[in-house]
Amino acid sequence: MNDPVNAYQNVLELIGNTPLIKLNRMVGGFKGDYYAKFEAFNPGHSNKDRIAHYIIEEAERSGLLKPGATIIETTSGNTGFSLAMVSMIKGYNCILAVSSKSSKDKINMLSAMGAQVHVCPANVAVDDPRSYYEVAKRLHSEIKESIYINQYFNELNVEAHYRSTGPEIWEQTKGQITHLVASSGTGGTISGSAKFLKEQNPDIQIVGVDAYGSVLKKYHETQELDPKEIYPYRIEGLGKNLIPTATHFECIDNFVKVTDEESAHTAREVTRKEGMFVGYTSGAAMQAVKQLVEEDYFDKYSKVVIMFPDHGSRYMSKIYSETWMEEQGFFDSDHETQQQIEYVNELTTKK
């Protein structure tokens, strides 16, 4: 009699239960303890696996998805990859409207996973027929047997993280978490996690990370969408030029804005100092923490969890490309030079 093979049935069984990893060299001299929720351990290398799997399975349970149906979505890359992965395994077609701001790496990955990709201009109004929102809506109206995931306005986006990410963080920290710092794009990750965590302990502080050029921080403070806040920026999967209903602003205590340049450098710094190959948005979240430390926001009792949403391999043509960094003017400052000096000094000291 043969023993059963100890194997997963498919990669979807690997979604969730990502590790919490203590940060060390990045946080030397900081008050408190800092932990990364490293979502690159999902099989699709990002936190978006959670919502893709959950939303599709809910659509199957409700009868919205039939065999051979088409799944359509707007994406900056990660959600699209996760949807393409789940669709391929479950036998659905997948069409994605992608922002031109997305890295070439992400766009190539979407095609490699079998998705049909429509690249749309990033810097157009939300209601412009060329915008990736409007392109996805049009395709949905034209294609029979299709569903539009619409992650920005889909409450299942929030629910997926309420049922998985939040409980994982609570269990992994043994209920000791004092702060959650997470970038806010659609708002699903931060809102779902925050809702669960605040039900366990309402004193936990939830910090959203926003980009300059995005409306989220000001909307949180004023409840008004200010068009003057909107201008182009480079960080992917962070910030918005509209207000997603998947963002539960009442669960978020405050927002911190970060720059494109500092976020890029901080992502590279995390990779070098912690050995975690992180993406642009992870760098943004870590940059927000650095700014909060400068404001003496944390104390020695703080236990801070930082969401690192995706893997650095998706940014090889961007923040990990010396050419791209140079083209953006990100080496105009002495930021990178200073990091190299610190690194060399460390090696010299060890000798």
C-alpha positions as CSV (number, residue, x, y, z in Angstrom):
1,M,0.0,0.0,0.0
2,N,1.5,3.3,-1.0
3,D,1.4,6.2,1.4
4,P,-0.4,9.3,0.0
5,V,1.9,11.9,-1.5
6,N,2.3,14.9,0.6
7,A,1.5,17.5,-2.1
8,Y,-0.8,20.5,-2.6
9,Q,-3.5,20.0,-5.2
10,N,-2.6,23.4,-6.9
11,V,-0.9,26.7,-6.1
12,L,-4.2,28.2,-4.8
13,E,-3.8,26.2,-1.7
14,L,-0.7,28.2,-0.9
15,I,-2.5,31.6,-0.7
16,G,-2.4,33.2,2.7
17,N,-0.6,32.4,5.9
18,T,2.3,34.5,4.9
19,P,5.2,35.0,7.4
20,L,5.7,37.9,9.8
21,I,9.4,38.8,9.7
22,K,11.2,40.9,12.3
23,L,13.1,43.8,10.9
24,N,16.6,44.3,12.2
25,R,19.1,46.5,10.4
26,M,16.5,48.8,8.9
27,V,15.2,49.8,12.3
28,G,18.5,50.2,14.3
29,G,17.9,52.9,16.9
30,F,14.1,53.0,16.4
31,K,11.9,52.8,19.5
32,G,9.8,49.7,19.6
33,D,9.8,46.5,17.5
34,Y,9.0,46.3,13.8
35,Y,7.7,43.4,11.7
36,A,7.1,43.0,8.0
37,K,4.0,41.1,6.8
38,F,5.8,39.6,3.7
39,E,3.0,39.1,1.2
40,A,5.5,38.0,-1.6
41,F,5.2,34.5,-0.1
42,N,1.9,34.1,-1.8
43,P,2.2,32.0,-4.9
44,G,1.4,35.0,-7.1
45,H,4.0,37.0,-5.1
46,S,1.5,39.6,-3.8
47,N,-1.3,40.3,-1.3
48,K,-3.7,40.4,-4.3
49,D,-3.8,36.6,-4.4
50,R,-6.1,36.8,-1.4
51,I,-8.8,38.9,-3.1
52,A,-8.6,37.2,-6.5
53,H,-9.2,33.8,-5.0
54,Y,-11.8,35.0,-2.6
55,I,-13.9,37.1,-5.0
56,I,-13.8,34.4,-7.8
57,E,-14.9,31.7,-5.4
58,E,-17.7,33.9,-4.1
59,A,-18.8,34.5,-7.7
60,E,-18.8,30.7,-8.2
61,R,-20.8,30.1,-5.1
62,S,-23.4,32.8,-6.1
63,G,-23.7,31.4,-9.6
64,L,-22.3,34.5,-11.3
65,L,-19.5,32.5,-12.9
66,K,-20.2,29.8,-15.4
67,P,-17.6,27.5,-17.0
68,G,-15.7,29.3,-19.8
69,A,-16.7,32.7,-18.5
70,T,-14.5,35.8,-18.8
71,I,-13.1,37.7,-15.9
72,I,-12.4,41.4,-16.5
73,E,-10.6,43.8,-14.2
74,T,-8.7,47.1,-14.0
75,T,-5.3,46.7,-12.4
76,S,-1.9,48.3,-11.9
77,G,-0.5,44.8,-12.2
78,N,-0.7,42.7,-9.1
79,T,-4.4,42.1,-9.0
80,G,-4.3,41.3,-12.6
81,F,-1.6,38.7,-12.2
82,S,-3.5,37.0,-9.3
83,L,-6.7,37.0,-11.3
84,A,-4.9,35.6,-14.3
85,M,-3.4,32.8,-12.2
86,V,-6.7,31.9,-10.5
87,S,-8.6,32.1,-13.9
88,M,-6.1,29.8,-15.6
89,I,-6.3,27.2,-12.9
90,K,-10.1,27.3,-12.8
91,G,-10.6,27.5,-16.5
92,Y,-11.8,31.0,-17.1
93,N,-10.7,33.6,-19.6
94,C,-9.1,36.8,-18.2
95,I,-9.0,40.3,-19.8
96,L,-7.1,43.1,-18.0
97,A,-7.1,46.8,-18.5
98,V,-3.7,48.0,-17.2
99,S,-2.4,51.4,-16.4
100,S,0.6,52.4,-18.6
101,K,2.3,53.4,-15.3
102,S,2.7,49.7,-14.5
103,S,6.2,48.3,-15.0
104,K,7.0,46.4,-18.2
105,D,7.8,43.4,-15.9
106,K,4.3,43.4,-14.6
107,I,2.7,43.7,-18.0
108,N,4.9,40.9,-19.4
109,M,4.0,38.7,-16.5
110,L,0.3,39.2,-17.1
111,S,0.7,38.1,-20.7
112,A,2.8,35.1,-19.7
113,M,0.0,34.0,-17.4
114,G,-2.4,33.9,-20.3
115,A,-4.3,37.1,-19.8
116,Q,-5.4,39.4,-22.7
117,V,-3.9,42.8,-21.7
118,H,-5.1,46.3,-22.7
119,V,-2.6,49.0,-21.7
120,C,-4.3,52.3,-21.1
121,P,-2.9,55.8,-20.5
122,A,-2.3,56.5,-16.8
123,N,-2.6,60.3,-16.7
124,V,-6.2,60.7,-18.0
125,A,-9.4,61.5,-16.1
126,V,-11.3,58.7,-14.5
127,D,-14.2,59.1,-16.8
128,D,-12.1,59.4,-20.0
129,P,-13.0,56.6,-22.4
130,R,-9.3,55.7,-22.6
131,S,-8.9,55.3,-18.8
132,Y,-8.5,51.7,-17.6
133,Y,-11.7,52.0,-15.6
134,E,-13.7,52.9,-18.7
135,V,-12.0,50.4,-20.9
136,A,-12.8,47.6,-18.4
137,K,-16.5,48.7,-18.2
138,R,-16.8,48.8,-22.0
139,L,-15.3,45.3,-22.4
140,H,-17.6,44.0,-19.7
141,S,-20.6,45.4,-21.6
142,E,-19.5,43.9,-24.9
143,I,-18.5,40.4,-23.7
144,K,-21.3,38.0,-22.8
145,E,-20.7,35.7,-19.9
146,S,-18.3,38.1,-18.3
147,I,-17.9,39.5,-14.8
148,Y,-16.1,42.8,-13.8
149,I,-14.3,42.4,-10.5
150,N,-14.2,46.2,-9.9
151,Q,-11.9,45.9,-6.9
152,Y,-12.1,49.6,-6.0
153,F,-15.8,49.3,-5.4
154,N,-16.2,45.7,-4.4
155,E,-16.8,45.0,-0.7
156,L,-15.5,41.5,-1.1
157,N,-12.1,43.1,-1.5
158,V,-12.3,44.2,2.1
159,E,-13.9,41.0,3.3
160,A,-11.1,38.9,1.9
161,H,-8.6,40.7,4.2
162,Y,-11.0,40.8,7.1
163,R,-11.2,37.0,6.9
164,S,-7.5,36.3,6.3
165,T,-4.9,39.0,6.7
166,G,-6.3,40.6,9.8
167,P,-6.7,37.3,11.7
168,E,-3.2,36.2,10.7
169,I,-1.6,39.4,12.0
170,W,-3.5,39.2,15.3
171,E,-2.5,35.5,15.8
172,Q,1.1,36.0,14.7
173,T,1.6,39.0,17.1
174,K,-0.2,37.1,19.9
175,G,-2.5,40.2,20.0
176,Q,0.4,42.5,20.9
177,I,0.3,44.6,17.7
178,T,0.0,48.3,18.5
179,H,0.3,49.8,15.0
180,L,-0.5,48.6,11.4
181,V,1.2,50.6,8.6
182,A,-0.1,49.8,5.1
183,S,-0.2,51.5,1.8
184,S,-3.7,52.4,0.5
185,G,-4.7,51.9,-3.1
186,T,-8.1,50.2,-3.5
187,G,-8.1,50.2,0.3
188,G,-9.0,46.6,0.7
189,T,-5.9,45.4,2.5
190,I,-5.8,48.2,5.1
191,S,-9.6,48.4,5.6
192,G,-10.2,44.6,6.0
193,S,-7.2,44.1,8.2
194,A,-8.1,47.2,10.3
195,K,-11.7,46.2,10.7
196,F,-10.7,42.9,12.2
197,L,-7.8,44.2,14.4
198,K,-9.9,47.1,15.8
199,E,-12.6,44.6,16.8
200,Q,-10.0,42.8,18.8
201,N,-8.4,46.0,20.3
202,P,-9.8,49.4,19.3
203,D,-6.6,51.1,20.5
204,I,-4.6,49.6,17.7
205,Q,-3.5,52.5,15.4
206,I,-4.0,52.1,11.7
207,V,-1.7,54.3,9.5
208,G,-2.5,54.6,5.7
209,V,0.3,55.4,3.3
210,D,-0.6,57.8,0.4
211,A,1.3,59.3,-2.5
212,Y,1.8,62.9,-3.4
213,G,-0.5,63.3,-6.3
214,S,-3.2,61.3,-4.7
215,V,-6.5,62.4,-3.0
216,L,-6.8,59.9,-0.2
217,K,-5.0,61.7,2.7
218,K,-6.9,65.0,2.2
219,Y,-10.2,63.1,1.7
220,H,-9.6,61.3,5.0
221,E,-9.1,64.7,6.8
222,T,-11.9,66.7,5.1
223,Q,-14.3,64.3,3.5
224,E,-13.9,66.2,0.2
225,L,-12.2,65.2,-3.0
226,D,-9.9,68.0,-4.0
227,P,-9.0,67.8,-7.7
228,K,-6.0,70.2,-7.0
229,E,-4.4,67.2,-5.2
230,I,-4.2,65.2,-8.4
231,Y,-1.1,65.1,-10.5
232,P,1.1,62.3,-12.0
233,Y,3.3,60.2,-9.7
234,R,5.3,57.0,-10.2
235,I,4.5,54.6,-7.3
236,E,2.3,51.8,-8.5
237,G,-0.6,50.3,-6.4
238,L,-0.7,53.2,-4.0
239,G,-3.0,56.3,-3.8
240,K,-5.9,57.2,-6.1
241,N,-7.4,60.0,-8.2
242,L,-10.9,58.8,-7.0
243,I,-12.4,57.6,-3.8
244,P,-12.8,53.8,-3.7
245,T,-15.7,52.5,-1.6
246,A,-13.4,49.6,-0.7
247,T,-11.5,52.1,1.5
248,H,-13.2,52.3,4.9
249,F,-11.8,55.7,6.1
250,E,-13.4,55.3,9.5
251,C,-11.1,52.4,10.3
252,I,-7.9,54.4,9.5
253,D,-6.5,56.7,12.1
254,N,-4.3,58.8,9.9
255,F,-2.4,59.0,6.6
256,V,1.2,59.7,5.8
257,K,2.3,60.9,2.3
258,V,5.5,59.7,0.8
259,T,7.5,60.7,-2.3
260,D,8.3,58.6,-5.3
261,E,12.0,59.1,-4.8
262,E,12.3,58.3,-1.1
263,S,10.0,55.3,-1.6
264,A,12.3,53.9,-4.3
265,H,15.4,54.4,-2.3
266,T,13.8,52.9,0.8
267,A,12.7,49.8,-1.1
268,R,16.3,49.3,-2.3
269,E,17.5,49.8,1.2
270,V,15.2,47.1,2.6
271,T,16.4,44.7,0.0
272,R,20.0,45.3,0.9
273,K,19.7,45.4,4.6
274,E,17.0,42.8,5.4
275,G,17.4,40.4,2.5
276,M,13.8,40.8,1.5
277,F,13.4,41.6,-2.2
278,V,10.5,44.1,-1.9
279,G,8.5,46.1,-4.4
280,Y,7.9,49.8,-4.8
281,T,4.9,49.9,-2.5
282,S,6.7,48.1,0.2
283,G,9.4,50.8,0.1
284,A,6.6,53.4,0.4
285,A,5.3,51.7,3.6
286,M,8.7,51.5,5.1
287,Q,9.4,55.1,4.2
288,A,6.2,56.2,6.0
289,V,7.5,54.4,9.1
290,K,10.9,56.2,8.9
291,Q,9.0,59.5,8.7
292,L,6.8,58.6,11.7
293,V,9.9,57.7,13.7
294,E,11.4,61.1,13.0
295,E,8.1,62.6,14.4
296,D,8.6,60.4,17.6
297,Y,5.3,58.7,16.8
298,F,6.3,55.3,18.3
299,D,7.6,54.5,21.8
300,K,9.6,51.6,23.2
301,Y,6.5,49.5,23.8
302,S,5.3,49.8,20.1
303,K,4.9,46.6,18.1
304,V,4.5,47.8,14.5
305,V,3.4,45.6,11.6
306,I,4.3,46.9,8.2
307,M,2.5,45.5,5.1
308,F,5.1,44.6,2.4
309,P,2.6,43.8,-0.4
310,D,4.7,42.4,-3.3
311,H,8.0,41.2,-4.6
312,G,10.9,43.2,-6.1
313,S,11.1,41.1,-9.2
314,R,8.1,43.1,-10.6
315,Y,10.2,46.3,-10.6
316,M,13.4,45.2,-12.3
317,S,12.8,47.7,-15.1
318,K,12.0,50.4,-12.6
319,I,13.4,50.9,-9.1
320,Y,16.0,48.2,-9.5
321,S,17.1,49.6,-12.8
322,E,20.0,52.0,-12.5
323,T,19.0,53.5,-15.9
324,W,15.4,54.1,-14.8
325,M,16.4,55.6,-11.5
326,E,18.8,57.9,-13.4
327,E,16.1,58.9,-15.9
328,Q,13.8,59.9,-13.1
329,G,16.4,62.1,-11.5
330,F,16.5,59.9,-8.4
331,F,20.3,59.9,-8.3
332,D,20.4,63.7,-8.3
333,S,20.5,63.7,-4.5
334,D,23.3,62.1,-2.5
335,H,20.8,59.6,-1.0
336,E,22.2,56.6,-2.8
337,T,25.8,57.8,-2.3
338,Q,25.1,58.0,1.4
339,Q,23.8,54.5,1.6
340,Q,26.9,53.2,-0.2
341,I,29.1,55.1,2.3
342,E,27.2,53.6,5.2
343,Y,27.5,50.1,3.7
344,V,31.3,50.5,3.2
345,N,31.7,51.9,6.7
346,E,29.9,48.8,8.1
347,L,32.3,46.5,6.3
348,T,35.3,48.5,7.4
349,T,34.1,48.4,11.0
350,K,33.7,44.7,10.9
351,K,37.3,44.2,9.8
